[in-house]
Amino acid sequence: MNVRRAVLIVFWAVLLLAAVRAGLARPAGDEASAVAAADAQILSEIHNHSQAMENLEYLSDEIGPQLTSSPQLKQANN
């Protein structure tokens, strides 16, 4: 559960930084609405279709530690 919490914190931090960055470099006019639409689409995809958590849980729980030249590393690479 601690890994899940860490991933969520990093995810929200990245979103917050992206929002701040978007606020600092604000395009004008039609370009602004196009950028806002693209941002909304990207955030929607991240929120609704992200597989990051499932991938992290699989690698952490099913495969386990991935030491160099270990069978777990080869399994994770596959």
PDB file of N, CA, C and O in Angstrom, chain B, residues numbered from 101:
ATOM      1  N   MET B 101       0.816  -1.191   0.000  1.00  0.00           N
ATOM      2  CA  MET B 101       0.000   0.000   0.000  1.00  0.00           C
ATOM      3  C   MET B 101       0.864   1.260   0.000  1.00  0.00           C
ATOM      4  O   MET B 101       0.445   2.290  -0.530  1.00  0.00           O
ATOM      5  N   ASN B 102       2.049   1.197   0.579  1.00  0.00           N
ATOM      6  CA  ASN B 102       2.933   2.355   0.603  1.00  0.00           C
ATOM      7  C   ASN B 102       3.416   2.710  -0.796  1.00  0.00           C
ATOM      8  O   ASN B 102       3.585   3.887  -1.111  1.00  0.00           O
ATOM      9  N   VAL B 103       3.638   1.712  -1.633  1.00  0.00           N
ATOM     10  CA  VAL B 103       4.052   1.960  -3.011  1.00  0.00           C
ATOM     11  C   VAL B 103       2.937   2.669  -3.755  1.00  0.00           C
ATOM     12  O   VAL B 103       3.192   3.610  -4.507  1.00  0.00           O
ATOM     13  N   ARG B 104       1.718   2.232  -3.556  1.00  0.00           N
ATOM     14  CA  ARG B 104       0.564   2.869  -4.214  1.00  0.00           C
ATOM     15  C   ARG B 104       0.463   4.338  -3.797  1.00  0.00           C
ATOM     16  O   ARG B 104       0.240   5.210  -4.636  1.00  0.00           O
ATOM     17  N   ARG B 105       0.622   4.603  -2.526  1.00  0.00           N
ATOM     18  CA  ARG B 105       0.540   5.978  -2.032  1.00  0.00           C
ATOM     19  C   ARG B 105       1.653   6.837  -2.635  1.00  0.00           C
ATOM     20  O   ARG B 105       1.414   7.984  -3.015  1.00  0.00           O
ATOM     21  N   ALA B 106       2.861   6.290  -2.723  1.00  0.00           N
ATOM     22  CA  ALA B 106       3.982   7.041  -3.300  1.00  0.00           C
ATOM     23  C   ALA B 106       3.727   7.350  -4.770  1.00  0.00           C
ATOM     24  O   ALA B 106       4.004   8.458  -5.229  1.00  0.00           O
ATOM     25  N   VAL B 107       3.203   6.382  -5.506  1.00  0.00           N
ATOM     26  CA  VAL B 107       2.920   6.602  -6.923  1.00  0.00           C
ATOM     27  C   VAL B 107       1.847   7.663  -7.088  1.00  0.00           C
ATOM     28  O   VAL B 107       1.960   8.521  -7.964  1.00  0.00           O
ATOM     29  N   LEU B 108       0.820   7.623  -6.272  1.00  0.00           N
ATOM     30  CA  LEU B 108      -0.237   8.625  -6.361  1.00  0.00           C
ATOM     31  C   LEU B 108       0.274  10.018  -6.025  1.00  0.00           C
ATOM     32  O   LEU B 108      -0.126  10.995  -6.659  1.00  0.00           O
ATOM     33  N   ILE B 109       1.147  10.119  -5.042  1.00  0.00           N
ATOM     34  CA  ILE B 109       1.716  11.412  -4.685  1.00  0.00           C
ATOM     35  C   ILE B 109       2.544  11.962  -5.840  1.00  0.00           C
ATOM     36  O   ILE B 109       2.435  13.141  -6.177  1.00  0.00           O
ATOM     37  N   VAL B 110       3.368  11.116  -6.446  1.00  0.00           N
ATOM     38  CA  VAL B 110       4.171  11.546  -7.593  1.00  0.00           C
ATOM     39  C   VAL B 110       3.265  11.943  -8.748  1.00  0.00           C
ATOM     40  O   VAL B 110       3.514  12.955  -9.403  1.00  0.00           O
ATOM     41  N   PHE B 111       2.225  11.173  -9.008  1.00  0.00           N
ATOM     42  CA  PHE B 111       1.290  11.467 -10.095  1.00  0.00           C
ATOM     43  C   PHE B 111       0.657  12.835  -9.906  1.00  0.00           C
ATOM     44  O   PHE B 111       0.625  13.635 -10.842  1.00  0.00           O
ATOM     45  N   TRP B 112       0.153  13.116  -8.713  1.00  0.00           N
ATOM     46  CA  TRP B 112      -0.493  14.401  -8.462  1.00  0.00           C
ATOM     47  C   TRP B 112       0.514  15.544  -8.476  1.00  0.00           C
ATOM     48  O   TRP B 112       0.180  16.656  -8.885  1.00  0.00           O
ATOM     49  N   ALA B 113       1.737  15.287  -8.036  1.00  0.00           N
ATOM     50  CA  ALA B 113       2.769  16.328  -8.084  1.00  0.00           C
ATOM     51  C   ALA B 113       3.078  16.708  -9.529  1.00  0.00           C
ATOM     52  O   ALA B 113       3.230  17.888  -9.843  1.00  0.00           O
ATOM     53  N   VAL B 114       3.171  15.709 -10.410  1.00  0.00           N
ATOM     54  CA  VAL B 114       3.412  15.978 -11.829  1.00  0.00           C
ATOM     55  C   VAL B 114       2.261  16.774 -12.419  1.00  0.00           C
ATOM     56  O   VAL B 114       2.486  17.723 -13.171  1.00  0.00           O
ATOM     57  N   LEU B 115       1.032  16.402 -12.089  1.00  0.00           N
ATOM     58  CA  LEU B 115      -0.119  17.152 -12.587  1.00  0.00           C
ATOM     59  C   LEU B 115      -0.115  18.586 -12.081  1.00  0.00           C
ATOM     60  O   LEU B 115      -0.433  19.511 -12.828  1.00  0.00           O
ATOM     61  N   LEU B 116       0.241  18.774 -10.817  1.00  0.00           N
ATOM     62  CA  LEU B 116       0.304  20.115 -10.256  1.00  0.00           C
ATOM     63  C   LEU B 116       1.372  20.949 -10.954  1.00  0.00           C
ATOM     64  O   LEU B 116       1.140  22.112 -11.282  1.00  0.00           O
ATOM     65  N   LEU B 117       2.540  20.356 -11.181  1.00  0.00           N
ATOM     66  CA  LEU B 117       3.600  21.079 -11.881  1.00  0.00           C
ATOM     67  C   LEU B 117       3.196  21.412 -13.313  1.00  0.00           C
ATOM     68  O   LEU B 117       3.520  22.488 -13.816  1.00  0.00           O
ATOM     69  N   ALA B 118       2.498  20.505 -13.963  1.00  0.00           N
ATOM     70  CA  ALA B 118       2.032  20.775 -15.321  1.00  0.00           C
ATOM     71  C   ALA B 118       1.021  21.915 -15.323  1.00  0.00           C
ATOM     72  O   ALA B 118       1.026  22.752 -16.225  1.00  0.00           O
ATOM     73  N   ALA B 119       0.160  21.948 -14.321  1.00  0.00           N
ATOM     74  CA  ALA B 119      -0.831  23.028 -14.233  1.00  0.00           C
ATOM     75  C   ALA B 119      -0.147  24.367 -13.986  1.00  0.00           C
ATOM     76  O   ALA B 119      -0.526  25.374 -14.584  1.00  0.00           O
ATOM     77  N   VAL B 120       0.849  24.388 -13.120  1.00  0.00           N
ATOM     78  CA  VAL B 120       1.584  25.621 -12.854  1.00  0.00           C
ATOM     79  C   VAL B 120       2.324  26.073 -14.103  1.00  0.00           C
ATOM     80  O   VAL B 120       2.320  27.254 -14.448  1.00  0.00           O
ATOM     81  N   ARG B 121       2.951  25.129 -14.770  1.00  0.00           N
ATOM     82  CA  ARG B 121       3.682  25.447 -16.002  1.00  0.00           C
ATOM     83  C   ARG B 121       2.743  25.997 -17.064  1.00  0.00           C
ATOM     84  O   ARG B 121       3.092  26.948 -17.764  1.00  0.00           O
ATOM     85  N   ALA B 122       1.574  25.422 -17.190  1.00  0.00           N
ATOM     86  CA  ALA B 122       0.603  25.895 -18.172  1.00  0.00           C
ATOM     87  C   ALA B 122       0.139  27.305 -17.830  1.00  0.00           C
ATOM     88  O   ALA B 122      -0.134  28.100 -18.730  1.00  0.00           O
ATOM     89  N   GLY B 123       0.048  27.621 -16.554  1.00  0.00           N
ATOM     90  CA  GLY B 123      -0.360  28.956 -16.144  1.00  0.00           C
ATOM     91  C   GLY B 123       0.703  30.000 -16.398  1.00  0.00           C
ATOM     92  O   GLY B 123       0.379  31.166 -16.626  1.00  0.00           O
ATOM     93  N   LEU B 124       1.980  29.605 -16.365  1.00  0.00           N
ATOM     94  CA  LEU B 124       3.069  30.550 -16.583  1.00  0.00           C
ATOM     95  C   LEU B 124       3.271  30.875 -18.054  1.00  0.00           C
ATOM     96  O   LEU B 124       3.637  32.004 -18.383  1.00  0.00           O
ATOM     97  N   ALA B 125       3.047  29.939 -18.931  1.00  0.00           N
ATOM     98  CA  ALA B 125       3.241  30.148 -20.362  1.00  0.00           C
ATOM     99  C   ALA B 125       1.889  30.060 -21.047  1.00  0.00           C
ATOM    100  O   ALA B 125       1.558  29.033 -21.639  1.00  0.00           O
ATOM    101  N   ARG B 126       1.124  31.104 -20.972  1.00  0.00           N
ATOM    102  CA  ARG B 126      -0.246  31.110 -21.465  1.00  0.00           C
ATOM    103  C   ARG B 126      -0.302  31.689 -22.877  1.00  0.00           C
ATOM    104  O   ARG B 126      -0.033  32.876 -23.061  1.00  0.00           O
ATOM    105  N   PRO B 127      -0.646  30.873 -23.879  1.00  0.00           N
ATOM    106  CA  PRO B 127      -0.787  31.398 -25.235  1.00  0.00           C
ATOM    107  C   PRO B 127      -2.038  32.263 -25.368  1.00  0.00           C
ATOM    108  O   PRO B 127      -2.925  32.214 -24.516  1.00  0.00           O
ATOM    109  N   ALA B 128      -2.104  33.049 -26.433  1.00  0.00           N
ATOM    110  CA  ALA B 128      -3.216  33.983 -26.601  1.00  0.00           C
ATOM    111  C   ALA B 128      -4.216  33.474 -27.636  1.00  0.00           C
ATOM    112  O   ALA B 128      -3.855  32.745 -28.560  1.00  0.00           O
ATOM    113  N   GLY B 129      -5.469  33.866 -27.469  1.00  0.00           N
ATOM    114  CA  GLY B 129      -6.511  33.668 -28.471  1.00  0.00           C
ATOM    115  C   GLY B 129      -6.884  32.229 -28.734  1.00  0.00           C
ATOM    116  O   GLY B 129      -7.054  31.437 -27.807  1.00  0.00           O
ATOM    117  N   ASP B 130      -7.011  31.892 -30.031  1.00  0.00           N
ATOM    118  CA  ASP B 130      -7.436  30.557 -30.452  1.00  0.00           C
ATOM    119  C   ASP B 130      -6.444  29.485 -30.028  1.00  0.00           C
ATOM    120  O   ASP B 130      -6.813  28.345 -29.746  1.00  0.00           O
ATOM    121  N   GLU B 131      -5.197  29.872 -29.991  1.00  0.00           N
ATOM    122  CA  GLU B 131      -4.162  28.918 -29.580  1.00  0.00           C
ATOM    123  C   GLU B 131      -4.399  28.473 -28.132  1.00  0.00           C
ATOM    124  O   GLU B 131      -4.158  27.315 -27.790  1.00  0.00           O
ATOM    125  N   ALA B 132      -4.866  29.383 -27.294  1.00  0.00           N
ATOM    126  CA  ALA B 132      -5.132  29.045 -25.892  1.00  0.00           C
ATOM    127  C   ALA B 132      -6.240  28.011 -25.776  1.00  0.00           C
ATOM    128  O   ALA B 132      -6.143  27.091 -24.964  1.00  0.00           O
ATOM    129  N   SER B 133      -7.288  28.148 -26.571  1.00  0.00           N
ATOM    130  CA  SER B 133      -8.377  27.173 -26.493  1.00  0.00           C
ATOM    131  C   SER B 133      -7.945  25.817 -27.037  1.00  0.00           C
ATOM    132  O   SER B 133      -8.383  24.780 -26.539  1.00  0.00           O
ATOM    133  N   ALA B 134      -7.086  25.820 -28.059  1.00  0.00           N
ATOM    134  CA  ALA B 134      -6.578  24.551 -28.593  1.00  0.00           C
ATOM    135  C   ALA B 134      -5.701  23.844 -27.562  1.00  0.00           C
ATOM    136  O   ALA B 134      -5.773  22.627 -27.395  1.00  0.00           O
ATOM    137  N   VAL B 135      -4.874  24.628 -26.878  1.00  0.00           N
ATOM    138  CA  VAL B 135      -4.009  24.062 -25.844  1.00  0.00           C
ATOM    139  C   VAL B 135      -4.853  23.540 -24.683  1.00  0.00           C
ATOM    140  O   VAL B 135      -4.583  22.464 -24.150  1.00  0.00           O
ATOM    141  N   ALA B 136      -5.868  24.297 -24.295  1.00  0.00           N
ATOM    142  CA  ALA B 136      -6.740  23.863 -23.196  1.00  0.00           C
ATOM    143  C   ALA B 136      -7.477  22.583 -23.558  1.00  0.00           C
ATOM    144  O   ALA B 136      -7.644  21.706 -22.710  1.00  0.00           O
ATOM    145  N   ALA B 137      -7.916  22.464 -24.796  1.00  0.00           N
ATOM    146  CA  ALA B 137      -8.606  21.246 -25.234  1.00  0.00           C
ATOM    147  C   ALA B 137      -7.656  20.058 -25.218  1.00  0.00           C
ATOM    148  O   ALA B 137      -8.032  18.968 -24.786  1.00  0.00           O
ATOM    149  N   ALA B 138      -6.432  20.259 -25.684  1.00  0.00           N
ATOM    150  CA  ALA B 138      -5.436  19.183 -25.681  1.00  0.00           C
ATOM    151  C   ALA B 138      -5.099  18.763 -24.254  1.00  0.00           C
ATOM    152  O   ALA B 138      -4.989  17.573 -23.958  1.00  0.00           O
ATOM    153  N   ASP B 139      -4.935  19.755 -23.366  1.00  0.00           N
ATOM    154  CA  ASP B 139      -4.661  19.445 -21.958  1.00  0.00           C
ATOM    155  C   ASP B 139      -5.792  18.647 -21.335  1.00  0.00           C
ATOM    156  O   ASP B 139      -5.553  17.678 -20.614  1.00  0.00           O
ATOM    157  N   ALA B 140      -7.020  19.051 -21.612  1.00  0.00           N
ATOM    158  CA  ALA B 140      -8.176  18.340 -21.060  1.00  0.00           C
ATOM    159  C   ALA B 140      -8.224  16.904 -21.574  1.00  0.00           C
ATOM    160  O   ALA B 140      -8.547  15.987 -20.819  1.00  0.00           O
ATOM    161  N   GLN B 141      -7.907  16.706 -22.840  1.00  0.00           N
ATOM    162  CA  GLN B 141      -7.919  15.360 -23.405  1.00  0.00           C
ATOM    163  C   GLN B 141      -6.825  14.498 -22.775  1.00  0.00           C
ATOM    164  O   GLN B 141      -7.061  13.334 -22.454  1.00  0.00           O
ATOM    165  N   ILE B 142      -5.642  15.058 -22.600  1.00  0.00           N
ATOM    166  CA  ILE B 142      -4.530  14.319 -21.999  1.00  0.00           C
ATOM    167  C   ILE B 142      -4.864  13.939 -20.557  1.00  0.00           C
ATOM    168  O   ILE B 142      -4.669  12.793 -20.152  1.00  0.00           O
ATOM    169  N   LEU B 143      -5.366  14.901 -19.789  1.00  0.00           N
ATOM    170  CA  LEU B 143      -5.712  14.608 -18.398  1.00  0.00           C
ATOM    171  C   LEU B 143      -6.837  13.587 -18.298  1.00  0.00           C
ATOM    172  O   LEU B 143      -6.846  12.758 -17.388  1.00  0.00           O
ATOM    173  N   SER B 144      -7.780  13.641 -19.224  1.00  0.00           N
ATOM    174  CA  SER B 144      -8.859  12.657 -19.247  1.00  0.00           C
ATOM    175  C   SER B 144      -8.313  11.253 -19.516  1.00  0.00           C
ATOM    176  O   SER B 144      -8.717  10.289 -18.865  1.00  0.00           O
ATOM    177  N   GLU B 145      -7.403  11.147 -20.469  1.00  0.00           N
ATOM    178  CA  GLU B 145      -6.799   9.844 -20.763  1.00  0.00           C
ATOM    179  C   GLU B 145      -6.023   9.313 -19.562  1.00  0.00           C
ATOM    180  O   GLU B 145      -6.115   8.130 -19.233  1.00  0.00           O
ATOM    181  N   ILE B 146      -5.262  10.185 -18.907  1.00  0.00           N
ATOM    182  CA  ILE B 146      -4.496   9.765 -17.729  1.00  0.00           C
ATOM    183  C   ILE B 146      -5.435   9.294 -16.628  1.00  0.00           C
ATOM    184  O   ILE B 146      -5.209   8.256 -16.005  1.00  0.00           O
ATOM    185  N   HIS B 147      -6.477  10.058 -16.397  1.00  0.00           N
ATOM    186  CA  HIS B 147      -7.396   9.747 -15.299  1.00  0.00           C
ATOM    187  C   HIS B 147      -8.217   8.489 -15.579  1.00  0.00           C
ATOM    188  O   HIS B 147      -8.425   7.678 -14.677  1.00  0.00           O
ATOM    189  N   ASN B 148      -8.683   8.318 -16.809  1.00  0.00           N
ATOM    190  CA  ASN B 148      -9.617   7.233 -17.116  1.00  0.00           C
ATOM    191  C   ASN B 148      -8.971   5.960 -17.653  1.00  0.00           C
ATOM    192  O   ASN B 148      -9.546   4.880 -17.520  1.00  0.00           O
ATOM    193  N   HIS B 149      -7.784   6.065 -18.261  1.00  0.00           N
ATOM    194  CA  HIS B 149      -7.226   4.897 -18.944  1.00  0.00           C
ATOM    195  C   HIS B 149      -5.784   4.589 -18.557  1.00  0.00           C
ATOM    196  O   HIS B 149      -5.115   3.823 -19.251  1.00  0.00           O
ATOM    197  N   SER B 150      -5.298   5.161 -17.477  1.00  0.00           N
ATOM    198  CA  SER B 150      -3.916   4.926 -17.078  1.00  0.00           C
ATOM    199  C   SER B 150      -3.748   3.494 -16.565  1.00  0.00           C
ATOM    200  O   SER B 150      -4.571   3.001 -15.794  1.00  0.00           O
ATOM    201  N   GLN B 151      -2.690   2.846 -16.996  1.00  0.00           N
ATOM    202  CA  GLN B 151      -2.376   1.500 -16.524  1.00  0.00           C
ATOM    203  C   GLN B 151      -1.119   1.507 -15.665  1.00  0.00           C
ATOM    204  O   GLN B 151      -0.564   0.450 -15.366  1.00  0.00           O
ATOM    205  N   ALA B 152      -0.672   2.684 -15.269  1.00  0.00           N
ATOM    206  CA  ALA B 152       0.571   2.790 -14.505  1.00  0.00           C
ATOM    207  C   ALA B 152       0.486   2.036 -13.184  1.00  0.00           C
ATOM    208  O   ALA B 152       1.419   1.322 -12.816  1.00  0.00           O
ATOM    209  N   MET B 153      -0.617   2.187 -12.477  1.00  0.00           N
ATOM    210  CA  MET B 153      -0.747   1.535 -11.177  1.00  0.00           C
ATOM    211  C   MET B 153      -0.792   0.015 -11.328  1.00  0.00           C
ATOM    212  O   MET B 153      -0.162  -0.704 -10.552  1.00  0.00           O
ATOM    213  N   GLU B 154      -1.528  -0.474 -12.315  1.00  0.00           N
ATOM    214  CA  GLU B 154      -1.606  -1.927 -12.528  1.00  0.00           C
ATOM    215  C   GLU B 154      -0.228  -2.485 -12.892  1.00  0.00           C
ATOM    216  O   GLU B 154       0.164  -3.547 -12.409  1.00  0.00           O
ATOM    217  N   ASN B 155       0.508  -1.760 -13.752  1.00  0.00           N
ATOM    218  CA  ASN B 155       1.842  -2.218 -14.133  1.00  0.00           C
ATOM    219  C   ASN B 155       2.787  -2.224 -12.942  1.00  0.00           C
ATOM    220  O   ASN B 155       3.559  -3.167 -12.762  1.00  0.00           O
ATOM    221  N   LEU B 156       2.730  -1.178 -12.131  1.00  0.00           N
ATOM    222  CA  LEU B 156       3.589  -1.110 -10.955  1.00  0.00           C
ATOM    223  C   LEU B 156       3.268  -2.222  -9.968  1.00  0.00           C
ATOM    224  O   LEU B 156       4.177  -2.854  -9.430  1.00  0.00           O
ATOM    225  N   GLU B 157       1.986  -2.468  -9.725  1.00  0.00           N
ATOM    226  CA  GLU B 157       1.597  -3.544  -8.811  1.00  0.00           C
ATOM    227  C   GLU B 157       2.052  -4.896  -9.329  1.00  0.00           C
ATOM    228  O   GLU B 157       2.528  -5.723  -8.552  1.00  0.00           O
ATOM    229  N   TYR B 158       1.914  -5.137 -10.635  1.00  0.00           N
ATOM    230  CA  TYR B 158       2.337  -6.416 -11.196  1.00  0.00           C
ATOM    231  C   TYR B 158       3.842  -6.596 -11.034  1.00  0.00           C
ATOM    232  O   TYR B 158       4.305  -7.646 -10.587  1.00  0.00           O
ATOM    233  N   LEU B 159       4.611  -5.553 -11.404  1.00  0.00           N
ATOM    234  CA  LEU B 159       6.060  -5.666 -11.287  1.00  0.00           C
ATOM    235  C   LEU B 159       6.500  -5.826  -9.838  1.00  0.00           C
ATOM    236  O   LEU B 159       7.433  -6.577  -9.553  1.00  0.00           O
ATOM    237  N   SER B 160       5.840  -5.129  -8.924  1.00  0.00           N
ATOM    238  CA  SER B 160       6.242  -5.182  -7.515  1.00  0.00           C
ATOM    239  C   SER B 160       5.784  -6.459  -6.820  1.00  0.00           C
ATOM    240  O   SER B 160       6.557  -7.089  -6.099  1.00  0.00           O
ATOM    241  N   ASP B 161       4.520  -6.841  -7.037  1.00  0.00           N
ATOM    242  CA  ASP B 161       3.945  -7.959  -6.289  1.00  0.00           C
ATOM    243  C   ASP B 161       4.173  -9.310  -6.953  1.00  0.00           C
ATOM    244  O   ASP B 161       4.481 -10.286  -6.269  1.00  0.00           O
ATOM    245  N   GLU B 162       4.027  -9.382  -8.265  1.00  0.00           N
ATOM    246  CA  GLU B 162       4.126 -10.667  -8.959  1.00  0.00           C
ATOM    247  C   GLU B 162       5.575 -11.035  -9.285  1.00  0.00           C
ATOM    248  O   GLU B 162       5.992 -12.169  -9.050  1.00  0.00           O
ATOM    249  N   ILE B 163       6.339 -10.093  -9.818  1.00  0.00           N
ATOM    250  CA  ILE B 163       7.707 -10.402 -10.237  1.00  0.00           C
ATOM    251  C   ILE B 163       8.678 -10.220  -9.084  1.00  0.00           C
ATOM    252  O   ILE B 163       9.568 -11.047  -8.888  1.00  0.00           O
ATOM    253  N   GLY B 164       8.519  -9.161  -8.328  1.00  0.00           N
ATOM    254  CA  GLY B 164       9.374  -8.934  -7.166  1.00  0.00           C
ATOM    255  C   GLY B 164      10.659  -8.209  -7.519  1.00  0.00           C
ATOM    256  O   GLY B 164      10.747  -7.562  -8.563  1.00  0.00           O
ATOM    257  N   PRO B 165      11.675  -8.319  -6.635  1.00  0.00           N
ATOM    258  CA  PRO B 165      12.938  -7.612  -6.851  1.00  0.00           C
ATOM    259  C   PRO B 165      13.576  -8.015  -8.177  1.00  0.00           C
ATOM    260  O   PRO B 165      13.522  -9.175  -8.585  1.00  0.00           O
ATOM    261  N   GLN B 166      14.174  -7.041  -8.833  1.00  0.00           N
ATOM    262  CA  GLN B 166      14.724  -7.283 -10.167  1.00  0.00           C
ATOM    263  C   GLN B 166      16.224  -6.990 -10.161  1.00  0.00           C
ATOM    264  O   GLN B 166      16.677  -5.992 -10.722  1.00  0.00           O
ATOM    265  N   LEU B 167      16.970  -7.860  -9.531  1.00  0.00           N
ATOM    266  CA  LEU B 167      18.410  -7.697  -9.467  1.00  0.00           C
ATOM    267  C   LEU B 167      19.032  -7.997 -10.822  1.00  0.00           C
ATOM    268  O   LEU B 167      18.469  -8.751 -11.616  1.00  0.00           O
ATOM    269  N   THR B 168      20.172  -7.417 -11.080  1.00  0.00           N
ATOM    270  CA  THR B 168      20.857  -7.614 -12.350  1.00  0.00           C
ATOM    271  C   THR B 168      21.109  -9.099 -12.595  1.00  0.00           C
ATOM    272  O   THR B 168      21.576  -9.815 -11.709  1.00  0.00           O
ATOM    273  N   SER B 169      20.794  -9.548 -13.801  1.00  0.00           N
ATOM    274  CA  SER B 169      20.986 -10.939 -14.258  1.00  0.00           C
ATOM    275  C   SER B 169      20.113 -11.938 -13.516  1.00  0.00           C
ATOM    276  O   SER B 169      20.376 -13.139 -13.578  1.00  0.00           O
ATOM    277  N   SER B 170      19.103 -11.487 -12.830  1.00  0.00           N
ATOM    278  CA  SER B 170      18.220 -12.414 -12.124  1.00  0.00           C
ATOM    279  C   SER B 170      17.084 -12.863 -13.050  1.00  0.00           C
ATOM    280  O   SER B 170      16.775 -12.180 -14.026  1.00  0.00           O
ATOM    281  N   PRO B 171      16.463 -14.009 -12.749  1.00  0.00           N
ATOM    282  CA  PRO B 171      15.313 -14.439 -13.549  1.00  0.00           C
ATOM    283  C   PRO B 171      14.153 -13.438 -13.484  1.00  0.00           C
ATOM    284  O   PRO B 171      13.395 -13.302 -14.444  1.00  0.00           O
ATOM    285  N   GLN B 172      14.016 -12.732 -12.340  1.00  0.00           N
ATOM    286  CA  GLN B 172      12.948 -11.744 -12.212  1.00  0.00           C
ATOM    287  C   GLN B 172      13.162 -10.568 -13.168  1.00  0.00           C
ATOM    288  O   GLN B 172      12.199 -10.035 -13.720  1.00  0.00           O
ATOM    289  N   LEU B 173      14.414 -10.163 -13.364  1.00  0.00           N
ATOM    290  CA  LEU B 173      14.695  -9.080 -14.302  1.00  0.00           C
ATOM    291  C   LEU B 173      14.358  -9.496 -15.716  1.00  0.00           C
ATOM    292  O   LEU B 173      13.774  -8.723 -16.476  1.00  0.00           O
ATOM    293  N   LYS B 174      14.722 -10.712 -16.071  1.00  0.00           N
ATOM    294  CA  LYS B 174      14.388 -11.212 -17.416  1.00  0.00           C
ATOM    295  C   LYS B 174      12.887 -11.299 -17.602  1.00  0.00           C
ATOM    296  O   LYS B 174      12.373 -10.981 -18.675  1.00  0.00           O
ATOM    297  N   GLN B 175      12.170 -11.733 -16.550  1.00  0.00           N
ATOM    298  CA  GLN B 175      10.701 -11.815 -16.614  1.00  0.00           C
ATOM    299  C   GLN B 175      10.085 -10.423 -16.755  1.00  0.00           C
ATOM    300  O   GLN B 175       9.143 -10.231 -17.524  1.00  0.00           O
ATOM    301  N   ALA B 176      10.623  -9.451 -16.008  1.00  0.00           N
ATOM    302  CA  ALA B 176      10.102  -8.080 -16.095  1.00  0.00           C
ATOM    303  C   ALA B 176      10.356  -7.488 -17.463  1.00  0.00           C
ATOM    304  O   ALA B 176       9.508  -6.771 -17.995  1.00  0.00           O
ATOM    305  N   ASN B 177      11.520  -7.778 -18.047  1.00  0.00           N
ATOM    306  CA  ASN B 177      11.835  -7.259 -19.388  1.00  0.00           C
ATOM    307  C   ASN B 177      10.896  -7.846 -20.436  1.00  0.00           C
ATOM    308  O   ASN B 177      10.495  -7.165 -21.380  1.00  0.00           O
ATOM    309  N   ASN B 178      10.552  -9.120 -20.258  1.00  0.00           N
ATOM    310  CA  ASN B 178       9.645  -9.750 -21.229  1.00  0.00           C
ATOM    311  C   ASN B 178       8.263  -9.162 -21.080  1.00  0.00           C
ATOM    312  O   ASN B 178       7.345  -9.551 -21.802  1.00  0.00           O
TER     313      ASN B 178
END
